[in-house]
Every structure is written in structure tokens, then in C-alpha cells.
């Protein structure tokens, strides 16, 4: 049985053949393209509060990533290099030469890889609750090690799939644990996300996402896989000050790897900024997008390169 698609006013839905995937994309607005990449355990609906204000000035495209939401089921290709390639192939299929890329959680990681590997295709980059993969792991990253147990749980063959498929309350608990403002999610939101993972194939995609990271990506990144690449597109990193997955101190020291990177910490927010503080995040994004075409030096002088906290 086909799953019901959540509906938002002004949003239309397309299915685009992009490489080996038929990719679902939620589309709204007109203008220069902005591509929104969701994280786990979500899909395009994670951007439901962000799409309307962004669509007032831009064409907004929110695809479901490989294996998630309403995009084709996939049994392989969950390394983040290939998933960045999925975004590139989607842009090619839609004849988009350059776009502003916005990513949350894993979507932020994918956005960084796209900007590092194909800077000519990225006008600007916004990463939300995702640190740049530009440094080797050091002792300061140890506080995040406790989250490896969660990744191991989600990567476990068979067990992870069964957990996600048979226990919808698990997804609700994870989201509530990651959010600082739990009122940002209602019962219907939890139902929509948990319903997606009741599908055995969608639950397996989640396990493959994490298993691929642990077995194939973690050690190369920890050893500095990307540290010799320079991040040249202008980049804004937004992070919830109370995100339990990554303490704020992990978001300093990246400026030397980039031409124009600024970090802003958002008070009273956790891991799910697009849903916890959508108005503020949209405001920050639109102001950042408006800088396109200005001299990088002027933008850097106005904003500053050190992490700043914002209400």
C-alpha cells in the first residue's frame, strides 16, 4: 500500500530520475535554487516550517535522500560520497548548474562533501547541527564517543531493522532526547517519521546508513580524509547550543580550512534546529543568502570568524 504523503500549502511533489534513483523532491517557490538535505530519522517533511519563508525568495527543493521518504528503495550506495553524488545527479537531471545547499545532520555532512568535491556547483553552504569533516579526531572529540553506542545500535544487522520497524516509540524517544524544545514536535510529527520506518526496506536503509559510516567512513575521516581539501564556497554553520550529539566547542577551529566560514550557536535549541527554531534559522539563512555577490572580505568583517551565540 502506498504511504500517504504529508501535504503543505504551496508545495508540489516531483519524482525525478537521477542516475540509478527515482528521487522524490518537494518543490516550492521560484528564483535561485536552494536545496534542503534532511537528516536522520527524517525526510523532506523535516523542512515543513522552513519551506514557506525560503520559498518567498527562492525556488526550494527538498529531496528525500537515498532510501528515505518517498525516494526509491536502495540496498547500497549509503557512503556519504555517493549520497553527495546523488545530489549532484539530481541537480544535473533538473538542469541546475549551481545551488545553495542546506543540510541538517547527515544532510549537513553530505553538503560539506558536495562543497569540498564540487565547489563550482555550490553557491553557498549552510550546515545545521553538523560539524565540518575537516579535522582529524583529537581528544576534544571524546565527549561525542558516547554516541557511538547509538550508532552501533542503529547499524546492527537485523536487530536495528527490527527495532525501528517494530518499536515506533524508539524514534519518538530519540527525537525528544535530541531536542531541547520538545514542544516543537507533536504526535502527528512523530507518527509521520515513525510510520516511514515501519517499512522493512526503509528501516534497513537506516541501518545501512549507519553501518556504512562505522565500517567504511569513520576511520578515514578520523585520520583526516578531507583536511587537505579547502572549503571555498561561503559557509554558515548553525548549531543548537544544547545539542547532545555535539558540544559547542567542537565547532571552533575550522576557519583555517575555509575561505569564508562562520559559526553561530543558537541558544535554547538542541539537535533539531529546523523544527525547534525555524523562524530564526530562516532569518539567518536568508540574510546569509543575500550576501551572495558581496566581497567575501566585507561579509567576513561584518560577521566575524569566531563562533557567536544568538538568541
Beta strands, then each sheet from edge to edge (+ up, - down):
strand 1: 12-18
strand 2: 21-28
strand 3: 33-37
strand 4: 59-63
strand 5: 99-104
strand 6: 122-128
strand 7: 234-240
strand 8: 261-266
strand 9: 308-310
sheet 1: 1+ 2- 4+ 3+ 5+ 6+ 7+ 8+ 9+
end
